[in-house]
């Protein structure tokens, strides 16, 4: 038993001698861990700063046209074009009077297909179909007022005045009247019409190049007046044609804005 107590006593003495060494080792280990943690934090901070600088660099190097691409993706001409179109689209939208295009004009249902517009009214006896194209139809409301003291000439309000193809359809027979707006200098002193009949034709089935047509300028004057009265009775009056002009103006403007947007998208490469 005395031997056991001696061994235990020596073990306790050895453990007391090793305890300071163990504590020193633990302190060293803890210090190393702290150093590693500090080093890791420093690396993370440095790496994050590099990333932030990289992001800043990318942000400042974005294309100036507003497309979101990096600088250098577009040529100088493309950037200038997109920058101009961006401002021009905003200005045109601000000046736009009709934000939405109506689907009806004075009882005529409107159908839009590109630059083509078709107005249709159907009754028990016949169908009235009016077709026109808004391309190249914009003109000023009056002649430009040129003043040498002005920076810009007063060109008046832009209006679309398209040629109208009026078809009166009964069964298989169509009476077709080509009409156009009359300019201020073309007005007859005895009439106040805003439009006139340019051509008259009648045919069965579909129109073809063999259909005979006569100019409105060579037909009998009385016949011409009767046809104008007939159109008015069908709803195609001066007031209606003015409304068609306003409708065409609004639609042509929306098409123009769409063209600008298409150019901007194309130039920006989106």
C-alpha positions in Angstrom: 0.0 0.0 0.0 2.9 2.3 0.9 4.3 1.7 -2.6 1.0 2.8 -4.2 1.0 6.0 -2.2 4.5 6.7 -3.2 3.7 6.3 -7.0 0.6 8.5 -6.6 2.7 11.1 -4.8 5.3 11.2 -7.5 2.5 11.5 -10.2 1.0 14.4 -8.5 4.4 16.1 -8.2 5.0 15.5 -11.9 1.6 16.9 -12.9 2.3 20.0 -10.8 5.6 20.5 -12.5 4.0 20.0 -16.0 1.0 22.3 -15.3 2.9 25.6 -16.0 4.3 24.1 -19.3 0.7 23.1 -20.3 -0.6 26.6 -19.5 2.2 28.1 -21.5 1.5 25.9 -24.5 -2.2 26.8 -24.3 -1.4 30.5 -24.2 0.9 30.1 -27.2 -1.9 28.1 -29.1 -4.5 30.8 -28.2 -2.1 33.5 -29.4 -1.5 31.7 -32.7 -5.3 31.3 -33.2 -5.8 35.0 -32.5 -3.0 35.9 -35.0 -4.6 33.6 -37.6 -8.0 35.2 -37.0 -6.6 38.7 -37.3 -4.7 37.7 -40.4 -7.9 36.2 -41.9 -9.9 39.4 -41.1 -7.2 41.6 -42.6 -7.2 39.4 -45.8 -11.0 39.6 -45.9 -11.0 43.4 -45.5 -8.3 43.8 -48.2 -10.1 41.4 -50.5 -13.4 43.2 -50.0 -11.8 46.5 -50.6 -10.4 45.2 -53.8 -13.8 43.9 -54.8 -15.4 47.3 -54.0 -12.8 49.1 -56.0 -13.4 46.7 -58.9 -17.1 47.3 -58.7 -16.5 51.1 -58.6 -14.3 50.8 -61.6 -16.9 48.8 -63.5 -19.7 51.3 -62.5 -17.7 54.3 -63.6 -16.7 52.6 -66.9 -20.4 52.0 -68.0 -21.4 53.4 -71.3 -22.6 56.9 -71.2 -25.6 56.3 -73.4 -27.5 54.6 -70.6 -27.7 51.1 -72.1 -25.9 49.5 -69.1 -23.1 48.1 -71.1 -19.4 48.6 -70.4 -17.7 51.5 -72.0 -16.0 50.7 -75.3 -18.8 48.3 -76.4 -20.2 51.0 -78.7 -18.6 53.2 -81.2 -18.6 57.0 -80.8 -21.4 57.4 -83.4 -23.5 54.8 -81.7 -23.2 56.4 -78.3 -24.0 59.8 -79.7 -27.0 58.4 -81.6 -28.4 56.6 -78.5 -27.9 59.7 -76.3 -29.7 61.9 -78.8 -32.6 59.4 -79.3 -33.0 59.1 -75.5 -33.6 62.9 -75.2 -35.7 63.0 -78.4 -38.0 60.2 -77.3 -38.7 61.9 -74.0 -39.4 65.2 -75.8 -41.8 63.5 -78.3 -43.6 61.7 -75.5 -44.0 64.9 -73.7 -45.5 66.6 -76.8 -47.8 63.6 -77.5 -51.4 64.7 -77.3 -53.0 61.2 -77.5 -51.3 58.7 -75.2 -53.7 55.9 -76.5 -55.1 55.5 -80.0 -58.9 55.2 -80.1 -60.5 52.1 -81.6 -63.4 54.1 -83.1 -63.9 57.3 -85.1 -67.5 58.6 -85.3 -69.1 55.1 -85.5 -66.4 53.7 -87.7 -64.3 50.8 -86.2 -60.6 51.4 -86.6 -58.2 48.6 -87.5 -54.4 49.3 -87.4 -51.8 47.3 -89.3 -48.4 49.0 -89.4 -48.8 52.3 -91.3 -52.2 51.2 -92.7 -55.5 52.3 -91.1 -58.9 50.9 -92.0 -62.2 52.5 -90.8 -65.3 50.3 -91.2 -69.0 50.9 -90.7 -71.6 48.2 -91.6 -75.3 48.8 -92.0 -78.2 46.6 -93.3 -77.7 47.8 -96.8 -74.0 48.3 -97.3 -70.5 48.4 -95.8 -68.5 51.6 -95.9 -64.7 51.0 -95.7 -62.2 53.9 -95.5 -58.5 53.1 -95.9 -55.5 55.3 -95.7 -51.7 55.1 -95.0 -50.0 57.5 -92.6 -46.6 57.4 -94.3 -45.4 60.8 -95.7 -48.7 62.5 -94.7 -47.5 65.0 -92.2 -47.7 68.6 -93.3 -47.8 72.0 -91.4 -51.1 73.6 -90.7 -50.1 76.7 -92.6 -47.1 77.9 -94.6 -43.9 78.6 -92.7 -43.7 82.2 -91.4 -40.1 83.1 -92.1 -38.8 86.1 -90.1 -35.1 87.0 -90.4 -35.1 88.2 -86.7 -36.3 84.8 -85.4 -34.0 81.9 -84.6 -36.5 79.4 -85.9 -39.3 79.7 -88.5 -42.8 79.3 -87.3 -43.9 76.2 -89.2 -47.2 75.8 -87.4 -48.8 72.6 -86.1 -47.9 69.4 -87.8 -50.9 67.5 -89.1 -51.4 64.3 -91.0 -53.5 64.6 -94.1 -53.6 61.2 -95.8 -55.3 60.3 -99.1 -58.5 58.4 -98.4 -59.9 55.4 -100.3 -63.6 55.3 -99.6 -65.3 52.1 -100.7 -69.1 51.7 -100.7 -69.9 48.0 -100.9 -73.2 46.5 -101.7 -73.1 42.7 -102.2 -70.5 42.1 -104.9 -70.4 45.7 -106.2 -68.0 48.3 -105.0 -68.1 52.0 -105.7 -64.6 53.4 -104.9 -63.8 57.1 -104.5 -60.3 58.3 -104.0 -60.3 61.5 -101.9 -57.6 63.9 -100.7 -57.3 67.0 -98.6 -57.6 70.4 -100.3 -54.8 72.8 -99.6 -55.6 76.4 -98.5 -54.5 77.7 -101.9 -56.6 75.2 -103.7 -59.9 76.2 -102.1 -62.7 77.2 -104.4 -64.4 80.5 -103.5 -67.8 78.9 -103.9 -67.1 75.9 -101.7 -65.7 75.3 -98.3 -64.8 71.6 -98.7 -61.7 70.4 -96.8 -61.4 67.4 -99.2 -62.3 66.5 -102.7 -62.8 63.5 -105.0 -59.7 62.6 -107.1 -60.9 59.4 -108.8 -64.1 57.4 -109.3 -64.4 53.7 -110.2 -67.0 50.9 -109.9 -66.2 47.2 -110.1 -67.5 43.7 -109.2 -65.5 41.4 -106.9 -62.0 42.4 -106.2 -60.2 45.5 -107.7 -57.7 44.8 -110.4 -55.7 46.9 -112.9 -58.3 46.4 -115.6 -60.9 48.4 -113.7 -61.8 51.7 -115.4 -61.3 54.9 -113.3 -62.1 58.5 -114.1 -60.5 61.6 -112.6 -62.7 63.8 -110.5 -61.5 66.8 -112.4 -63.1 65.8 -115.7 -66.5 64.5 -114.6 -69.6 66.7 -114.8 -69.6 69.4 -112.1 -73.1 68.6 -111.1 -72.3 64.9 -110.8 -69.2 65.8 -108.7 -71.4 67.8 -106.3 -74.0 65.0 -106.1 -71.2 62.5 -105.2 -69.9 64.9 -102.5 -73.5 65.1 -101.1 -73.8 61.3 -101.2 -70.6 60.9 -99.2 -71.8 63.4 -96.6 -75.1 61.5 -96.3 -73.0 58.4 -95.6 -71.2 60.1 -92.8 -68.1 61.2 -94.8 -68.5 64.9 -94.2 -66.0 67.8 -93.7 -66.3 67.4 -90.0 -65.7 63.6 -90.2 -62.6 64.1 -92.4 -61.2 66.6 -90.0 -61.6 64.0 -87.2 -59.8 61.5 -89.5 -57.0 63.9 -89.9 -56.7 64.3 -86.1 -56.8 60.5 -85.7 -54.2 60.0 -88.4 -52.0 62.7 -86.8 -52.1 61.0 -83.4 -51.4 57.6 -84.9 -48.6 58.8 -87.1 -46.9 60.4 -84.1 -47.1 57.2 -82.1 -45.5 55.4 -85.1 -42.8 58.0 -85.2 -42.0 57.4 -81.5 -42.0 53.7 -82.1 -39.5 54.2 -84.9 -37.2 56.3 -82.6 -37.4 53.6 -79.9 -36.5 50.9 -82.5 -33.5 52.9 -83.7 -32.4 53.4 -80.1 -32.7 49.6 -79.3 -30.8 48.8 -82.5 -28.0 51.2 -81.9 -27.6 50.2 -78.2 -27.4 46.5 -79.2 -30.1 45.3 -76.9 
